[in-house]
Amino acid sequence: MTETVESVRCHDVAIVGLGPTGATLANLLGAAGLSVVVLEKEGGVFPLPRAIHFDGEVLRILQGAGLREQALAIARPGEQGMHFVNGAGETMLIRGGSAALGPHGCANNYYFHQPELEAVLREGLARFRNVEVRLRSELTGIVQDASGATLDVRDAGSGHASTVRARYVVGCDGARSPVRQRMGSAMVDLGLRQPWLVFDVVLRQPVDLPAHTVQHCDPARPMTYCNVVGDRRRWEIMVLPGDDREALVQPESLWRLVAPWVRPEQAWLERAAIYTFHSVIAQGWRQGRLMLAGDACHQTPPFLGQGMCAGIRDAANLAWKLEAVLARHAPASLLDTYESERAPHVRALIELAVRLGNIIQTTDPALAAERDAKFRAGRPEIFELPPQVLGAGAFDAQPGSPAGRPFPQPRLQDGRLLDELLGRRSAVIGRADALAAAAPATIERWRHADAVVIDQLEAPLRDWLDAQEAQAVILRPDRYIVGVARTGHDLDRISQHLPVAP
């Protein structure tokens, strides 16, 4: 076995793992002009379906990476929503859906086939000469020091060993994350560990199936049905005590389980596998030069379709902070706000998914009857995801302020969406007289932060400020609100949260 040491070149960022989280992060960092190396132990895109849902904020993040139209081409809006139906066929609960443009400038939910999205993300990386992708490259060791980290890498084909150097390393390497293991970050269990059978088919002919997702909350056999995209359909089937798992994945057992909806001659089986749904979150997403993102630091049951979404949100949060630290010489302490901002929201989503899982996974007939009676007492409740709110971090947290929440993305008079005007930069949006009256040091900080300053307000922006009774708002590159200014003093204060070189 030979070994090569890259003693000259030091990449800005090494990403371990080229799934959706790692590939999104690589696209965002590539667009920022940073030098990136991606290490992926597999030789290509995993060809079978896994994640099938992303939300409007994820599409907005992909838009920021220059891949909005490519993503839309392989996805469909989830306008029909999700219905929770009991064993008697009664609808108990509905998660709303709509194809209308939501606050992120797109529909709120989309369904897709993961291999197609991964292909879009990998094709996106081909745009950047500053991004190097190394397939069949397995991480075997990491040593970090004051200025960066050294990664030991083995080529899975030849066995050739090499050493890569980077200023920061991000482990996007999945639930068994080697990077997390080397960091020693503990995983906290949030209470759900349940095996489910995932059964994917492609229809051969039209079949009368619901257009919406159905959570079959039948205590005899809880199931989920998903209309994915095109002719793809999925059933997720709870594994019950006493089930023979080996027999359960045999074709005759699978088709018998879904016989009320589809027959073997109507569809071909693409995949059947048993997965254990977990609800865990890591403590310690950053250790010096090493960081975690996606499944490496949190895993959620799929009842909200937020597993992949959470990882892509991690990538967006981390990307602009790495750019600020590496390209604009902002203090490295900015990276400490990554976990403090993201972990509370991730935990809230996992806990909501666990609560929904408890509704779906009820197998005791008496408890199911109590549940049904509770919901039957009123009309089906319609719910949406809780608002995206960051934990403590790089924004001006004030009581009653919208800081730490995403800013809406309206369409402007020239047809562009707001983010197309702003690019991946901070933004100061406000009434002309208020911005002109800012302190000279504040205006200089905007310049050092490379912020876009907008003082000619179109109606959607003016209306938003009016609703907040505000003179100005400052946005981060990830489009979260730094703070709102109702006075000149407010504007000077919230501008201090824009990261610049000390």
N, C-alpha and C positions, 0 to 999 in steps of 0.2 A: 504494500500500500504506500503510495506516495503522498506527500503533503505540500500544499502551496500556501504561503503566507502572503496576504495582500498588505505589504508593509508601507505602501505609498498612499493609496487611496483610502480615505475615511468617508463613508457615506454619512449623510445627515441622519437618515433613519433606516433601520432594518426592520422589516415587517415579517413576522413568522406566521405563515398561513395565508392562502389566497382564496379563501371563501368569500362570501359577500362582504363581511366586515373588512377583512384585509384588503380586498380589491377596491372597495370604496375608499378606504383610507389612502391607498396608493394613488388612486386617481386624483383625490383632493390635494395630496402633497405634490404629485406630479404637476398639477395645474399651478401650484404655488412656486414651482421652479426648484424645489428641493431635490437633492440627490437621494434616491431611494433604491434599496435592494429588497426584493421580496423572495423569501425562501418558502417553497411549497414541496412537501414530500411526495405528493402524487404527481403523475405524469400528465394529467389532463382534468377536465371538468368531470365530476362525478355525474354519470349520465341519467340517473334515476331521480324522480321527484322527491323533494324534501319540503322546504318552506314553500307556501303557496299564497301568502298574503303580505302585502305591504300597505302602509297608510300614506296619507297625503303629505305628511312631513318628510317621509322617506323619498317620495317623488321629488319634493322640493330640494332635498339634499342631492339627489342625482342630477337635478337641473343645475345645481351649483357646480357639479363636476362636468357639465356640458353634455349630459346624457339623457336629458328629459325625453326627447322625441324617440330615441332608441328604446327607452324603457316603456314608453306608451305603446310602441309598436308590438310589444310582446305581452301586454297586460290588458285586462278589461276592468272597468269600474265595477265595484261591488255594490251596485245601486239597490239590490234587493234586500240587503241586510242579513241578519242571522236570527232564526226563530228557535226558541226553547220550547219543546213540545213534550207533554207528559205521555205516559203509557196509554192514556185514553184518546190521544190525538189532539188534546186541547193545548192551544198556545198560551204559555205562561209568561214569557218574557221575550222582548224583541230588542236586538241591538240594531239601531237605525242604519240605513244606508241611503246614499243618494249619488247620482252622477253629476249633480250640479257642482259648480266651482265653490269650494269651501275656502276657509281662511288662508290656506297655503297656495291658492291659485290653481287648484286642481280638485278632483274628487277626493273624498276623505278616505276611501278604501279601494284597493285594487287586488285582483287575483292574477297569478302568473305561474309559470313553470320554471323552477329554479335553474335548471341547466341553461335555459335561454337567457335568464338574467345574468348568470355568471359569464356567459359568452359575451354579452354586451359589455360587462365590466372589464373583461380581459381585452376585448378589442379596443376599449377606451384607452388602456394602458399603452397600446402601440403608438399613440400620439406623442408620447413623451420620451425623448432621448435620455432624459435624466432619470428614468425608471428602468431598472434592470430586473427581470423576472427569471428566477432560477427554479425550474421544475425538477422534480425527483431529487430534491436537496433536503436532507434531513438534519435538523439541529441536534448536535450531540453534546454541546457544552456551551456555557456562557460565563465569562469573567468580566466584571465591570470594574472601572477605576474612576478617577476624578474627572476624566475628560471624555469617557465613552465606554464602549463595551466591545469585547472580542468574542466572536461566535465561532465555534467549531462546527463545521458542516461536512457531512458525508454524502457523496453522490450515490443514490440508491442503485444505479445501474452498474457503475464501474467500481464502486467502493472507494473512489478517490477522495481523499480528505483535504479540506482547505480551511482557511481561516479568514473571516470577514470582519471588518472593523466598521463601527457606526457610532455616532454620537448618542443616539437613542435607539432603543429596541422596543417594539410593540408586539406582544404576543397575541395574535388573532388566531390561535392554534387550537381552538375547540375545547370541549368539555374536559378532555384529559390533558390539557395544556402543559407541555414540558416547560414553557417559560414560567407558568404559575408555580409549578413544582420546584423550580430552581429559586423562585422568589420566596417560597414558603408561605404563601398567602392561604389562610384557612378559608374553607367554604362553610357558610352557615346555612343549615337546612331550615326552610320556611314551611315545612309541614306536608308536602305532597310527594309521594313516591308510589306510582301506580303503573303497571304494565298495560299497554294498549297495543292492539293489532292495527297496523296501518295498511290499507288495501287500496291500491291505485289501479284504475282501469282506463282504457281509451275506448269510447263507444265505436262500434262498427256501423251503427244505424241510429236514427232518431229514437229516443226513448223518453217516455213521459215522466220526467224527473223534475223536482222543484228547481226553480231558477235561483233560489236563495239557499244559504247554508241552514241546515237543520240540526239542532242538538236534540237527539231522541233521548229524553230523560226517562227512559223506561227501566224500572228496577229489575226487570227480568234480564235485560241486556242493554246497558247504556251504549249509545252509538252517536257518531257525528257523521253527517253527510255534507260534502262540499261540491258545489259546481265550480270547478277550478277555472279553466280557460279552454276555449275550443271544445273538443270532444273529451277532455279529461275530466274524470270524476274521482272523488276519494271518499272512502268510508274509513272512519277510525272506530274501532270496536274494543270495548273494555274487556280485558282478560279477567275472568272471574275465578275465584278459588275453585280448585278442582278441575279446571281446564287442562287438557293435555296440550301443551304449547306446540309440540312437534306436530300433532295431528291438526291443530288449529290452522296452521299455515298451509295445509295441503289444499289443492284446488277444490276438491269436493266439499270440504268444510267451509271454505271461503264463500263459494257460490251458494251454499245452503244458508249462510248467515245473511246474505244480501238478496235472497230470493224474492222478498216482497217488492224489490225495486228493479232488479236487472237480472237477466239470464245469461249463461255463458255464450250463447250464440249471438247476443247483442253487443258484447264487448270483449276485448282481450285484456288479460291480466298483465299489467306492467310490473307491479311489485307488490309483495306481501312480506311484511317484517314486523316483529314485535319490538317495541321500544318501551323503555321505562321513562315516564314523564317525571321530571325532577323540578323542584323549586328551591334553588340554592343561589346564594350571592357571596362573593368573595369579600374578605376584609383585607384591604391592602391592594389597591389597583396600581400603585406606583411604588417602586423601591429604587431610588436613585435614578439610574439611566434606563431602568426596565419598567415597562407598563403593560397592562392587560386591556383587552377589548373584546366585546362579544361574548360568546359562550365560554371563553376562558375565564371570565369573571362573573357571569350570571347565566342561569338557565331557568326557563319558565315553562310551565305547562302550556300547551298550544291553544287553550280555550279562548284566548283573545287574539291569536295570530300575531303576537308581539315579539317573538323570540328574535327573528332576524332584524326586525325593526329596531329593537333595542341596541343591537350591535352596530347598525348603521348610524344611529344617533350617537353612539360612542365615538365612531369615526369622525363625525362632523364636529363634535365638541373638541376632540383631541387635535384635529387637523389644524384649525386656526391658531390654537395655542402653540403647537410645535412650530408653525410658521412664524409666529410672533417672537418666540424664543430664539429660533435658529436664524431667521432672516432679518428680524428687526431688533434683535438683541434685548428683548424684554427679559425681565428677571425670570430665572428658571422656576422660581416659586409659583409662577402662574400655572405650572403643570400640577401643582398640588390641588388646584380647584377642580381638576377633572373628576376625581372620585367624589369630592364633596358635593359637586353639582349633580352628577349623574346617578349616584347610588340611591338617593331617596326616591327619585322617580322610578327607577328600575324596580326597587323594592315594592313601591305602591302598585305597580302593574302586576308583579308576581303575586302579591297578596290578593289582588282582585281576581286574577286567574285562578288562584287556589279556591276562593269563595265560589266562583262559578263552577269550578270542578266539583266542589262539594254538592252543588245542586244537581249537576249532571250525573255524578257517580253514586248517587243514592241507590243502594240495592236492597235495603230493608223495606218490604212493602208497607209496613206501618208508618215508617218515617216518610216514605214517598207519598202516602196518603195525606199526612199532615202538611207536607210541602205543597201538594196540589191544592188542598183546601185554602191555604194561605194565599196562593196566587189567584185562585178562583173567586176570592172575595171581591176582587176588583177587575178592571180591564187589564189586559196585558200591559205590563210596564215597559216603556221604551227607554233605553239607556244608551249613552255614548261613553267613550273612554273619558277618564278624568283629564282635566287640562294639563298640558305639559308645563310643569313648574320646576325650575331648577332648585337644588339645595343651595346652601350658602356658597358663594363663590365670587366670580369676577363681574359683579353688577352692584347697583346701588339699592340695597334692600331697605325699603321704607314701608311702614304700614299703609295698606291700601294702594300701593303702587303696582302697576303691571310689570315692573322689572322682574327679570327672570322667566318671562313667558315669551313665546314666539310673537314677533310682529307680523301682522297679516301681509299678504302679498297681493295687492290689487293689480288689475290691468290698467295701464296708463293710456293717455289719449293717443299716443303714437302706436298703440297696439302691443307694446312690450309689457311684460310683467315686471314688477318692481325690482326683483333681484337681477334682472338682465341689465338694468340701469346701474345698480350698485356694484355688481360683480362680487368678488369675495373680499370686500373691504368693509371696514367699519363705516358707519354713516351717521351724520348729524343732520336731522331733518327738523326744520323749524320756521317760524315766521321771521321774515327778513329783518325786522327791527330788533327782535330779540337776539338773533345771531350776531347782528352788527354790534350790539351792546355788550357782547361777551368780553371778559377781561383779555388783554393782549396775551397773557400767559396761557389762557385757555385756547385761544385761536392758534397759538403756536403748538400746543399739544395736539390739536386736531391735525396739524400739518405733519408733525412727527409720527403720528399714528397712521398716516396715509388715509385719513377718513374722507369719504365723499361728503361734501356739504351741499345740502339742497335747501334753498330758501325761496324758491318759486313753487308754491304748493298747488298741486292738482286737487280736485275735489275729494278723492278718497283719503288723501293724507291730511288735508285740512279738516275734514269731517272727523277723522280719528283724534286729532289734537283737540278739536272742539269737545268731543265726548269726554276727553280726559281733563278738560279745562286747563290745557297745557300750552306752553309757548314752544316747546321743542321736545324731541325725543332723540336719544342716542342708541344706535343699534350696533351689535357686535357682528363680525363677519359671518357667524352662524345664524344670523337674523334673530337672535334673542335680544330682548330689550335690556340695555344697560340701565336706563332710568328715564324718567320724564321730568322736565323742568317747567315749573310754574312761575319761577322768578329767575332773575339773573344769577342770584346766589346758587339756586339749584343747578343751573347750567354749569357753573364753575365747579360745583361739587361732583356732579355725576361724570364730568369729563375726566376727573382724576382716575376713573376706573378704566380708561382706555390705556392698554399696556404700551409703554414706550421704553426705550433704553434709559437706564438710570443716569 
